[in-house]
Amino acid sequence: MRFRKSWLNPVLIAIVLIGVVIWVAGGKVEDYLKSTEALVFMLSPTVICLALILYEQTAALKRQAFAIITAVSCGGLVNVIAGVCLTRWLGLPEPFVQAMSTKAVTTPIALELSKSLGGEASLTVAFVLLSGIMGAVWGLPFLRRLGITDPVTSGLAIGTVSHGIGTARAQQESDLMAAAAALAMALNGMLTAFYLPYLYVWL
């Protein structure tokens, strides 16, 4: 049986349960991250599986190629600039700024980018998960409140902001929305990996 309540997100539930277990056991988040490195590594090949959804929806997406590339490029830039500017305005330490700059890309890419910027892995993962969960839980209701119901538009927004977690949520709506979200996630990851090291210096 599939739960349709967005707040019953499996990632959110898993985080709460794991957090409780770590707290009760008196463990450390750093130790947990080290012990699950193999699982994090498996995220990379898992993402490749999304290519099947993309292949099935190629014709529908190709017709809007220019609009898709433009939307994802602008969305990714806004994500980075807004995240960095907000954390600097709040006066948060540099590790928080570095983590916020990578929050909208999938975990494997975010970890590598954060490492190149001198960031902390635990903070990076936390912000990536937070971004993904918020997008998966509130993204579609927010878009619908704005009157946005087109599956491609919704998928691009969700994929750009909340990467794999949001893409999984889009899959529950339709294959076309999931394909758009997967494409946005991939494009945003590649583009962010390209420009972030240079853009971060100027922010």
Steps between C-alpha positions, in 0.01 A plus 500: 500500500640839400446795731395815314570737789806704401617534860530120520816526290711183545824698516360726773377200700835322459693807617284533811537130586877495438542821700313350794710181485828698489386720788385206716820308427715803583666488159635775276377609158859489370530132597170424328615673181824301498318171547262574210760616244430192286131590482581858404730368226210296361299819448700576185408185302145517636452843341586347161180293522307824443625491140227245420227746597670771296527274195129421510409871509766628259257615231292712738807665655690565176226732380577733791878458509593870496245594766613210719869591482424868568271423795741257666800730447321798656352290778837353592667840510225646718532201734872556550494879522198512733641230727842660533366854542248390764756318714747789473227749591415290806867504597533121504847336498664420167423123515129587497550728199684223314229246584221733388670557165469129414159422655311476170714231333493128565710365788800353310555825308435714807760309704768541233424869452497560874833322535653722230376808689630370832155428639384244757340177378246476784368852441491446125292183531269669751426795270458276194249285687318804638470652153379172354243432770360854497460486123341156510256588778403858414617549140197375309239653737681834470510481119132409483414791725673720243288341228787298349375154404695420182696175564815614320512837676430341837758228442770749403435709811502198732808342340701822505426574865468158663702260278443125554257525790280736304529283189372202697201713604442603137496133400187459711324758281593395145785363289523830310540702819758250627694519172505881514615488863773246419622711209503814716690318774765378254537835323513698822763264640723536195458876472555560872812283498632714215433853626486475880879492565534823301177667615563430869812719495288800400219450751 
